[in-house]
């Protein structure tokens, strides 16, 4: 797919006075669902401006940067994460360790690696570089699942105010991604985060408690949450919750 295949009109980021100025979410296309703008850059200021408005980048190698705000939006309230009996037994069994910000590069590389059912990846080298810079500046974070000292799963995302925007996860053994998501929700709840953005609906996320939220409602909640500070203990090593 290339930019000429999208419906018109489509806003090109950077054609107005400010390169990080995005159009209203209501201008997003119905097909493909949520495509809002095209072009621009992946600088820290641009990315944070996008996330604050409920917009995220998602594109493949060879495409310009595509910016999305789907309708509806898949979200997870940290307190509503669903732990099945089998997952609870797996977590009690132990034999693994879960950390945060222990290996951000390893997690994003794991998420970018080809999957058994996917010949490619949307997490391009440009994307990895951009999110590593977000991490270096304290905005992006990772959750890691370790077994015997080896990274076996994880997820990463962006924290703005009291909202956390999940980007991607990977798993090299059964239940690893569910376990890191369970720990993330526990930490977010302890640190006063109110919302975990999951972007797009999947049956897997729904089984863990994610629900669909109308885009307008999602944007209205974000408008408040992004300007609120989480607990001062957030993302501090001594503040982890077992």
URMOFEN-V346754 format. One line per field, one symbol per residue. phi: phi as a letter, one per 30 degrees, with the letter a starting at -180 (. if undefined). psi: psi as a letter, one per 30 degrees, with the letter a starting at -180 (. if undefined). A space follows every 10 residues. Layout:
phi=???
psi=???
This chain:
phi=.bdddddcdb dcdjdcdcdc ccdedddddd bdejdcabji bcdedddddd decicbdaac ejcddccbad bdcdbbdedc dccddddddd dddiibbcbb hdaedddddd dddecdcbdb bcddeddddd dddeddcicc bbbcccbhic dcalbbabcb icbccdcabb bcaeiddddd dddedddedd cidcbcdcic dbdddddcjd bcbeeddedd ddedddccdd eddeicedcd cd
psi=klfffllllk kjkffaekfg jllkfffkle jkjfkelkaa lhleeeeeee effhklkjll kfllkkkkil jakklkkefg kkjleeeeee eeebglkklk hfieeeeeee efkklfgkfa kfileeeeee feeeeeggfk llkkkkkhgk jfllllakkj bgkkjkelll kglkfeeeee eeeeeeeeef ggkfkjkfdk kleeeefgfk lkkkeeeeee eeeeefgkka kffkgkefgl k.
